[in-house]
Amino acid sequence: MWIITVYSKNQSPTMFEFESEVEAKKTFQEIKGCKILSEVIYYNDRVPALA
């Protein structure tokens, strides 16, 4: 998952979520202003159940 966070002087930060890197990077280029592109990686640690 990819997230674009956009910061504005007059508004709260706005976040946009994308499933593909290509789509996120294309949109990132089109957005003006202070912005951050982040990749979110989920890590699921398999822990055996305790008895």
mmJSON file of the N, C-alpha and C atoms, coordinates in Angstrom:
{"data_MODEL":{"atom_site":{
"group_PDB":["ATOM","ATOM","ATOM","ATOM","ATOM","ATOM","ATOM","ATOM","ATOM","ATOM","ATOM","ATOM","ATOM","ATOM","ATOM","ATOM","ATOM","ATOM","ATOM","ATOM","ATOM","ATOM","ATOM","ATOM","ATOM","ATOM","ATOM","ATOM","ATOM","ATOM","ATOM","ATOM","ATOM","ATOM","ATOM","ATOM","ATOM","ATOM","ATOM","ATOM","ATOM","ATOM","ATOM","ATOM","ATOM","ATOM","ATOM","ATOM","ATOM","ATOM","ATOM","ATOM","ATOM","ATOM","ATOM","ATOM","ATOM","ATOM","ATOM","ATOM","ATOM","ATOM","ATOM","ATOM","ATOM","ATOM","ATOM","ATOM","ATOM","ATOM","ATOM","ATOM","ATOM","ATOM","ATOM","ATOM","ATOM","ATOM","ATOM","ATOM","ATOM","ATOM","ATOM","ATOM","ATOM","ATOM","ATOM","ATOM","ATOM","ATOM","ATOM","ATOM","ATOM","ATOM","ATOM","ATOM","ATOM","ATOM","ATOM","ATOM","ATOM","ATOM","ATOM","ATOM","ATOM","ATOM","ATOM","ATOM","ATOM","ATOM","ATOM","ATOM","ATOM","ATOM","ATOM","ATOM","ATOM","ATOM","ATOM","ATOM","ATOM","ATOM","ATOM","ATOM","ATOM","ATOM","ATOM","ATOM","ATOM","ATOM","ATOM","ATOM","ATOM","ATOM","ATOM","ATOM","ATOM","ATOM","ATOM","ATOM","ATOM","ATOM","ATOM","ATOM","ATOM","ATOM","ATOM","ATOM","ATOM","ATOM","ATOM","ATOM","ATOM"],
"id":[1,2,3,4,5,6,7,8,9,10,11,12,13,14,15,16,17,18,19,20,21,22,23,24,25,26,27,28,29,30,31,32,33,34,35,36,37,38,39,40,41,42,43,44,45,46,47,48,49,50,51,52,53,54,55,56,57,58,59,60,61,62,63,64,65,66,67,68,69,70,71,72,73,74,75,76,77,78,79,80,81,82,83,84,85,86,87,88,89,90,91,92,93,94,95,96,97,98,99,100,101,102,103,104,105,106,107,108,109,110,111,112,113,114,115,116,117,118,119,120,121,122,123,124,125,126,127,128,129,130,131,132,133,134,135,136,137,138,139,140,141,142,143,144,145,146,147,148,149,150,151,152,153],
"type_symbol":["N","C","C","N","C","C","N","C","C","N","C","C","N","C","C","N","C","C","N","C","C","N","C","C","N","C","C","N","C","C","N","C","C","N","C","C","N","C","C","N","C","C","N","C","C","N","C","C","N","C","C","N","C","C","N","C","C","N","C","C","N","C","C","N","C","C","N","C","C","N","C","C","N","C","C","N","C","C","N","C","C","N","C","C","N","C","C","N","C","C","N","C","C","N","C","C","N","C","C","N","C","C","N","C","C","N","C","C","N","C","C","N","C","C","N","C","C","N","C","C","N","C","C","N","C","C","N","C","C","N","C","C","N","C","C","N","C","C","N","C","C","N","C","C","N","C","C","N","C","C","N","C","C"],
"label_atom_id":["N","CA","C","N","CA","C","N","CA","C","N","CA","C","N","CA","C","N","CA","C","N","CA","C","N","CA","C","N","CA","C","N","CA","C","N","CA","C","N","CA","C","N","CA","C","N","CA","C","N","CA","C","N","CA","C","N","CA","C","N","CA","C","N","CA","C","N","CA","C","N","CA","C","N","CA","C","N","CA","C","N","CA","C","N","CA","C","N","CA","C","N","CA","C","N","CA","C","N","CA","C","N","CA","C","N","CA","C","N","CA","C","N","CA","C","N","CA","C","N","CA","C","N","CA","C","N","CA","C","N","CA","C","N","CA","C","N","CA","C","N","CA","C","N","CA","C","N","CA","C","N","CA","C","N","CA","C","N","CA","C","N","CA","C","N","CA","C","N","CA","C","N","CA","C","N","CA","C"],
"label_alt_id":[null,null,null,null,null,null,null,null,null,null,null,null,null,null,null,null,null,null,null,null,null,null,null,null,null,null,null,null,null,null,null,null,null,null,null,null,null,null,null,null,null,null,null,null,null,null,null,null,null,null,null,null,null,null,null,null,null,null,null,null,null,null,null,null,null,null,null,null,null,null,null,null,null,null,null,null,null,null,null,null,null,null,null,null,null,null,null,null,null,null,null,null,null,null,null,null,null,null,null,null,null,null,null,null,null,null,null,null,null,null,null,null,null,null,null,null,null,null,null,null,null,null,null,null,null,null,null,null,null,null,null,null,null,null,null,null,null,null,null,null,null,null,null,null,null,null,null,null,null,null,null,null,null],
"label_comp_id":["MET","MET","MET","TRP","TRP","TRP","ILE","ILE","ILE","ILE","ILE","ILE","THR","THR","THR","VAL","VAL","VAL","TYR","TYR","TYR","SER","SER","SER","LYS","LYS","LYS","ASN","ASN","ASN","GLN","GLN","GLN","SER","SER","SER","PRO","PRO","PRO","THR","THR","THR","MET","MET","MET","PHE","PHE","PHE","GLU","GLU","GLU","PHE","PHE","PHE","GLU","GLU","GLU","SER","SER","SER","GLU","GLU","GLU","VAL","VAL","VAL","GLU","GLU","GLU","ALA","ALA","ALA","LYS","LYS","LYS","LYS","LYS","LYS","THR","THR","THR","PHE","PHE","PHE","GLN","GLN","GLN","GLU","GLU","GLU","ILE","ILE","ILE","LYS","LYS","LYS","GLY","GLY","GLY","CYS","CYS","CYS","LYS","LYS","LYS","ILE","ILE","ILE","LEU","LEU","LEU","SER","SER","SER","GLU","GLU","GLU","VAL","VAL","VAL","ILE","ILE","ILE","TYR","TYR","TYR","TYR","TYR","TYR","ASN","ASN","ASN","ASP","ASP","ASP","ARG","ARG","ARG","VAL","VAL","VAL","PRO","PRO","PRO","ALA","ALA","ALA","LEU","LEU","LEU","ALA","ALA","ALA"],
"label_asym_id":["A","A","A","A","A","A","A","A","A","A","A","A","A","A","A","A","A","A","A","A","A","A","A","A","A","A","A","A","A","A","A","A","A","A","A","A","A","A","A","A","A","A","A","A","A","A","A","A","A","A","A","A","A","A","A","A","A","A","A","A","A","A","A","A","A","A","A","A","A","A","A","A","A","A","A","A","A","A","A","A","A","A","A","A","A","A","A","A","A","A","A","A","A","A","A","A","A","A","A","A","A","A","A","A","A","A","A","A","A","A","A","A","A","A","A","A","A","A","A","A","A","A","A","A","A","A","A","A","A","A","A","A","A","A","A","A","A","A","A","A","A","A","A","A","A","A","A","A","A","A","A","A","A"],
"label_entity_id":["1","1","1","1","1","1","1","1","1","1","1","1","1","1","1","1","1","1","1","1","1","1","1","1","1","1","1","1","1","1","1","1","1","1","1","1","1","1","1","1","1","1","1","1","1","1","1","1","1","1","1","1","1","1","1","1","1","1","1","1","1","1","1","1","1","1","1","1","1","1","1","1","1","1","1","1","1","1","1","1","1","1","1","1","1","1","1","1","1","1","1","1","1","1","1","1","1","1","1","1","1","1","1","1","1","1","1","1","1","1","1","1","1","1","1","1","1","1","1","1","1","1","1","1","1","1","1","1","1","1","1","1","1","1","1","1","1","1","1","1","1","1","1","1","1","1","1","1","1","1","1","1","1"],
"label_seq_id":[1,1,1,2,2,2,3,3,3,4,4,4,5,5,5,6,6,6,7,7,7,8,8,8,9,9,9,10,10,10,11,11,11,12,12,12,13,13,13,14,14,14,15,15,15,16,16,16,17,17,17,18,18,18,19,19,19,20,20,20,21,21,21,22,22,22,23,23,23,24,24,24,25,25,25,26,26,26,27,27,27,28,28,28,29,29,29,30,30,30,31,31,31,32,32,32,33,33,33,34,34,34,35,35,35,36,36,36,37,37,37,38,38,38,39,39,39,40,40,40,41,41,41,42,42,42,43,43,43,44,44,44,45,45,45,46,46,46,47,47,47,48,48,48,49,49,49,50,50,50,51,51,51],
"pdbx_PDB_ins_code":[null,null,null,null,null,null,null,null,null,null,null,null,null,null,null,null,null,null,null,null,null,null,null,null,null,null,null,null,null,null,null,null,null,null,null,null,null,null,null,null,null,null,null,null,null,null,null,null,null,null,null,null,null,null,null,null,null,null,null,null,null,null,null,null,null,null,null,null,null,null,null,null,null,null,null,null,null,null,null,null,null,null,null,null,null,null,null,null,null,null,null,null,null,null,null,null,null,null,null,null,null,null,null,null,null,null,null,null,null,null,null,null,null,null,null,null,null,null,null,null,null,null,null,null,null,null,null,null,null,null,null,null,null,null,null,null,null,null,null,null,null,null,null,null,null,null,null,null,null,null,null,null,null],
"Cartn_x":[0.849,0.0,0.9,0.461,1.194,0.314,0.906,0.177,0.847,0.044,0.536,-0.08,0.778,0.33,0.632,-0.403,-0.261,-0.516,0.415,0.303,-0.035,-0.982,-1.419,-1.457,-1.202,-1.23,-2.633,-3.64,-5.007,-5.834,-5.321,-6.114,-5.308,-6.001,-5.347,-4.624,-3.658,-3.015,-4.053,-3.867,-4.763,-3.97,-4.58,-3.893,-4.67,-3.933,-4.513,-3.858,-4.668,-4.183,-4.249,-3.192,-3.116,-2.64,-3.147,-2.714,-1.461,-1.287,-0.137,0.868,2.133,3.217,3.133,2.786,2.707,1.66,0.486,-0.595,-0.219,0.405,0.798,1.836,2.836,3.89,3.365,2.42,1.824,1.058,0.255,-0.518,0.402,1.47,2.431,3.022,3.309,3.872,2.873,1.58,0.538,0.147,0.38,-0.015,1.017,0.525,1.407,1.465,2.551,2.681,3.601,3.554,4.393,3.742,4.45,3.861,4.911,4.441,5.312,4.695,5.517,5.081,5.674,4.821,5.267,4.749,5.571,5.126,4.84,3.663,3.272,3.458,4.244,4.501,3.99,3.099,2.565,3.388,3.76,4.526,3.723,3.311,2.555,3.483,3.759,4.652,3.826,4.13,3.396,3.971,3.175,3.588,2.682,3.261,2.413,1.565,0.354,-0.555,-0.02,-0.175,0.253,-0.871,-0.527,-1.538,-1.884],
"Cartn_y":[-1.162,0.0,1.232,2.267,3.527,4.656,5.578,6.702,8.01,8.968,10.323,11.207,11.906,12.856,14.256,15.105,16.468,17.438,18.383,19.391,20.734,21.449,22.745,23.739,24.997,26.03,26.226,26.092,26.414,25.213,24.006,22.815,21.81,20.813,19.697,18.851,18.044,17.138,16.214,15.933,15.052,13.848,12.653,11.428,10.727,10.22,9.474,8.099,7.064,5.683,5.058,4.332,3.679,2.239,1.361,-0.032,-0.245,0.537,0.314,1.46,1.104,2.087,3.032,2.49,3.298,4.397,4.03,5.004,6.067,5.643,6.582,7.576,7.085,7.973,8.942,8.481,9.361,10.5,10.146,11.151,12.084,11.53,12.327,13.442,13.142,14.145,15.26,14.936,15.906,16.821,16.37,17.152,18.246,19.445,20.572,20.787,21.349,21.67,20.708,20.793,19.953,18.576,17.537,16.202,15.149,14.011,12.883,11.623,10.81,9.517,8.43,7.554,6.497,5.146,4.122,2.754,2.125,1.523,0.872,-0.627,-1.22,-2.658,-3.271,-4.228,-4.916,-6.162,-6.354,-7.529,-8.292,-9.493,-10.341,-11.415,-11.352,-12.305,-13.486,-14.66,-15.857,-16.356,-16.264,-16.72,-17.871,-19.009,-20.139,-19.774,-20.273,-20.004,-20.648,-19.926,-20.463,-21.292,-22.419,-23.311,-22.88],
"Cartn_z":[0.0,0.0,0.0,-0.683,-0.784,-0.275,0.467,1.049,0.63,0.173,-0.068,1.012,1.753,2.762,2.242,2.211,1.697,2.847,3.022,4.069,3.442,4.065,3.567,4.725,4.428,5.47,6.028,5.178,5.575,6.006,5.833,6.129,6.934,7.429,8.103,7.066,7.489,6.531,5.891,4.617,3.869,3.4,3.513,3.111,2.003,1.012,-0.101,-0.131,-0.298,-0.265,-1.655,-2.025,-3.333,-3.167,-4.003,-3.993,-4.828,-5.896,-6.783,-6.685,-6.8,-6.77,-7.963,-9.128,-10.352,-10.207,-9.736,-9.564,-8.526,-7.439,-6.387,-6.892,-7.62,-8.119,-9.177,-9.996,-11.006,-10.324,-9.342,-8.61,-7.834,-7.254,-6.493,-7.348,-8.611,-9.519,-9.827,-9.803,-10.154,-8.993,-7.767,-6.593,-6.343,-6.058,-5.76,-4.253,-3.792,-2.375,-1.649,-0.336,0.52,0.642,0.211,0.156,0.478,0.977,1.315,0.734,0.069,-0.46,0.423,0.961,1.868,1.404,1.585,1.344,2.697,2.838,4.08,3.896,4.768,4.71,6.005,5.879,7.046,7.308,8.548,8.931,9.966,9.604,10.521,11.05,12.324,12.959,13.451,12.93,13.35,14.665,15.701,17.026,17.413,17.81,18.212,19.433,19.439,20.551,21.825,22.92,24.213,24.806,25.402,25.994,27.384],
"occupancy":[1.0,1.0,1.0,1.0,1.0,1.0,1.0,1.0,1.0,1.0,1.0,1.0,1.0,1.0,1.0,1.0,1.0,1.0,1.0,1.0,1.0,1.0,1.0,1.0,1.0,1.0,1.0,1.0,1.0,1.0,1.0,1.0,1.0,1.0,1.0,1.0,1.0,1.0,1.0,1.0,1.0,1.0,1.0,1.0,1.0,1.0,1.0,1.0,1.0,1.0,1.0,1.0,1.0,1.0,1.0,1.0,1.0,1.0,1.0,1.0,1.0,1.0,1.0,1.0,1.0,1.0,1.0,1.0,1.0,1.0,1.0,1.0,1.0,1.0,1.0,1.0,1.0,1.0,1.0,1.0,1.0,1.0,1.0,1.0,1.0,1.0,1.0,1.0,1.0,1.0,1.0,1.0,1.0,1.0,1.0,1.0,1.0,1.0,1.0,1.0,1.0,1.0,1.0,1.0,1.0,1.0,1.0,1.0,1.0,1.0,1.0,1.0,1.0,1.0,1.0,1.0,1.0,1.0,1.0,1.0,1.0,1.0,1.0,1.0,1.0,1.0,1.0,1.0,1.0,1.0,1.0,1.0,1.0,1.0,1.0,1.0,1.0,1.0,1.0,1.0,1.0,1.0,1.0,1.0,1.0,1.0,1.0,1.0,1.0,1.0,1.0,1.0,1.0],
"B_iso_or_equiv":[0.0,0.0,0.0,0.0,0.0,0.0,0.0,0.0,0.0,0.0,0.0,0.0,0.0,0.0,0.0,0.0,0.0,0.0,0.0,0.0,0.0,0.0,0.0,0.0,0.0,0.0,0.0,0.0,0.0,0.0,0.0,0.0,0.0,0.0,0.0,0.0,0.0,0.0,0.0,0.0,0.0,0.0,0.0,0.0,0.0,0.0,0.0,0.0,0.0,0.0,0.0,0.0,0.0,0.0,0.0,0.0,0.0,0.0,0.0,0.0,0.0,0.0,0.0,0.0,0.0,0.0,0.0,0.0,0.0,0.0,0.0,0.0,0.0,0.0,0.0,0.0,0.0,0.0,0.0,0.0,0.0,0.0,0.0,0.0,0.0,0.0,0.0,0.0,0.0,0.0,0.0,0.0,0.0,0.0,0.0,0.0,0.0,0.0,0.0,0.0,0.0,0.0,0.0,0.0,0.0,0.0,0.0,0.0,0.0,0.0,0.0,0.0,0.0,0.0,0.0,0.0,0.0,0.0,0.0,0.0,0.0,0.0,0.0,0.0,0.0,0.0,0.0,0.0,0.0,0.0,0.0,0.0,0.0,0.0,0.0,0.0,0.0,0.0,0.0,0.0,0.0,0.0,0.0,0.0,0.0,0.0,0.0,0.0,0.0,0.0,0.0,0.0,0.0],
"pdbx_formal_charge":[null,null,null,null,null,null,null,null,null,null,null,null,null,null,null,null,null,null,null,null,null,null,null,null,null,null,null,null,null,null,null,null,null,null,null,null,null,null,null,null,null,null,null,null,null,null,null,null,null,null,null,null,null,null,null,null,null,null,null,null,null,null,null,null,null,null,null,null,null,null,null,null,null,null,null,null,null,null,null,null,null,null,null,null,null,null,null,null,null,null,null,null,null,null,null,null,null,null,null,null,null,null,null,null,null,null,null,null,null,null,null,null,null,null,null,null,null,null,null,null,null,null,null,null,null,null,null,null,null,null,null,null,null,null,null,null,null,null,null,null,null,null,null,null,null,null,null,null,null,null,null,null,null],
"auth_seq_id":[1,1,1,2,2,2,3,3,3,4,4,4,5,5,5,6,6,6,7,7,7,8,8,8,9,9,9,10,10,10,11,11,11,12,12,12,13,13,13,14,14,14,15,15,15,16,16,16,17,17,17,18,18,18,19,19,19,20,20,20,21,21,21,22,22,22,23,23,23,24,24,24,25,25,25,26,26,26,27,27,27,28,28,28,29,29,29,30,30,30,31,31,31,32,32,32,33,33,33,34,34,34,35,35,35,36,36,36,37,37,37,38,38,38,39,39,39,40,40,40,41,41,41,42,42,42,43,43,43,44,44,44,45,45,45,46,46,46,47,47,47,48,48,48,49,49,49,50,50,50,51,51,51],
"auth_comp_id":["MET","MET","MET","TRP","TRP","TRP","ILE","ILE","ILE","ILE","ILE","ILE","THR","THR","THR","VAL","VAL","VAL","TYR","TYR","TYR","SER","SER","SER","LYS","LYS","LYS","ASN","ASN","ASN","GLN","GLN","GLN","SER","SER","SER","PRO","PRO","PRO","THR","THR","THR","MET","MET","MET","PHE","PHE","PHE","GLU","GLU","GLU","PHE","PHE","PHE","GLU","GLU","GLU","SER","SER","SER","GLU","GLU","GLU","VAL","VAL","VAL","GLU","GLU","GLU","ALA","ALA","ALA","LYS","LYS","LYS","LYS","LYS","LYS","THR","THR","THR","PHE","PHE","PHE","GLN","GLN","GLN","GLU","GLU","GLU","ILE","ILE","ILE","LYS","LYS","LYS","GLY","GLY","GLY","CYS","CYS","CYS","LYS","LYS","LYS","ILE","ILE","ILE","LEU","LEU","LEU","SER","SER","SER","GLU","GLU","GLU","VAL","VAL","VAL","ILE","ILE","ILE","TYR","TYR","TYR","TYR","TYR","TYR","ASN","ASN","ASN","ASP","ASP","ASP","ARG","ARG","ARG","VAL","VAL","VAL","PRO","PRO","PRO","ALA","ALA","ALA","LEU","LEU","LEU","ALA","ALA","ALA"],
"auth_asym_id":["A","A","A","A","A","A","A","A","A","A","A","A","A","A","A","A","A","A","A","A","A","A","A","A","A","A","A","A","A","A","A","A","A","A","A","A","A","A","A","A","A","A","A","A","A","A","A","A","A","A","A","A","A","A","A","A","A","A","A","A","A","A","A","A","A","A","A","A","A","A","A","A","A","A","A","A","A","A","A","A","A","A","A","A","A","A","A","A","A","A","A","A","A","A","A","A","A","A","A","A","A","A","A","A","A","A","A","A","A","A","A","A","A","A","A","A","A","A","A","A","A","A","A","A","A","A","A","A","A","A","A","A","A","A","A","A","A","A","A","A","A","A","A","A","A","A","A","A","A","A","A","A","A"],
"auth_atom_id":["N","CA","C","N","CA","C","N","CA","C","N","CA","C","N","CA","C","N","CA","C","N","CA","C","N","CA","C","N","CA","C","N","CA","C","N","CA","C","N","CA","C","N","CA","C","N","CA","C","N","CA","C","N","CA","C","N","CA","C","N","CA","C","N","CA","C","N","CA","C","N","CA","C","N","CA","C","N","CA","C","N","CA","C","N","CA","C","N","CA","C","N","CA","C","N","CA","C","N","CA","C","N","CA","C","N","CA","C","N","CA","C","N","CA","C","N","CA","C","N","CA","C","N","CA","C","N","CA","C","N","CA","C","N","CA","C","N","CA","C","N","CA","C","N","CA","C","N","CA","C","N","CA","C","N","CA","C","N","CA","C","N","CA","C","N","CA","C","N","CA","C","N","CA","C","N","CA","C"],
"pdbx_PDB_model_num":[1,1,1,1,1,1,1,1,1,1,1,1,1,1,1,1,1,1,1,1,1,1,1,1,1,1,1,1,1,1,1,1,1,1,1,1,1,1,1,1,1,1,1,1,1,1,1,1,1,1,1,1,1,1,1,1,1,1,1,1,1,1,1,1,1,1,1,1,1,1,1,1,1,1,1,1,1,1,1,1,1,1,1,1,1,1,1,1,1,1,1,1,1,1,1,1,1,1,1,1,1,1,1,1,1,1,1,1,1,1,1,1,1,1,1,1,1,1,1,1,1,1,1,1,1,1,1,1,1,1,1,1,1,1,1,1,1,1,1,1,1,1,1,1,1,1,1,1,1,1,1,1,1]
}}}
